[in-house]
C-alpha cells in the first residue's frame, strides 16, 4: 500500500559525536528488578547480548553501589564512578516515577558524564493514582488489537462526566468470578489473590471505584451484574464485594446503589446461581453488612458477610470453594 500525504511533523535532535556506546536497562519483575548494563551498546545490542551483565535486586533490598559493582567492574577506573552514580540516579527515577521498564541505548560519555542518546520508558498504569502531579497528562493507548466492549465504553463515558474514579475492564464474559471492589490498591490485591488460588482464568472483570455517587454506583453495579448473570449454564457464579477497612466511608449507606441494582436483577441472579461474598470494615460496617444479609434473604440468594475481624481477601477462598462445589 502506498500512502501519499504531506509530512508535517519532524523530530530534530542534536547530533552528539561519540565513539563509545553503553547500554542500560532496568526491568520491573514480580519479585524485584533486573538491571542490565554493557559497554557494547547500540543498534547491535541483541547480537551482543552475551556482553551484557545483569544483576537482580529483590524488592525488599535497597539499591547500593555494591549492588551494581559487578556491572562496571571491567570499566576503566576514571569512568567507573561516574557510571555507577548514573545507574544509581536512573534507578531512583525508575522507582520514583513507577516505571515498569526503562532502557537507554545507546548512552555515551560527554565531557566525562554519561549522556543518554536514546531513551525508552514504560510506566505502570496502575500507579497513575499516585503520580498525577509527576506524570502530567499522560495518556495510555489501548493495547494493540484491543477493542472496547460496549460495557467498557459505557463506564468510560460515565467516568468522563464524573469527578469519581470509575474503572471497568471486561476480562472474560464466561468468567464465574466477578468483583466490585473499591480502590485501585484493594482491587489489585483481590485480583492477585484469585490468581494465586489458581483461578485467574475465571475472573470476569477488573473494577475499581472511589468517590462515586449512589447513582454512579448503581450504574456500575448494573453493568457488572448484566455481565455476571448473562447466559446461565447451571454452574455457580460469585460476586466479590470486598475492600479494606475504611476510615472515611460510611459502610451503612455505601451499598445503597448496589442494593438497588441487586433488587432489579433478582430473577437473573437466581437463574445464574450467583453467590455474593462481602468483606468490609469501617464506620457503621455492622449496619451495612446487615443490609446485605437481609437483602440475600429477601431475594433468595446466598450472601455471606465478613467484617474487619476477617482477612480482607479471605472471601476469595470462599468464592473458589463455591464455584468448585
Secondary structure, DSSP 4 states (H G I P E B T S, - for coil): ------------------S--EEEEEEEETTEEEEEEESS-STTTTTTGGG-EEEEEETTS---GGGGHHHHTTS-HHHHHHHHHHHHHHHHHHHHTTEEEEEEEEEEEETTEEEES-EEEEE-GGGGGG-HHHH-S--PPPPTT----HHHHHHHHHHHT-SSEEEEEE--TT-SEEE-EESHHHHHHHHHHHHHTT-GGGB-EEEEEES--HHHHHHHHHHHHHHHTSS--SS-EEEEE---EEEEEEHHHHTHHHHHHHHHTHHHHHHTTEEEEEE-EEETHHHHHHHHHHHHHHHT--EEEE-TTS-TTHHHHHHHHHHH-
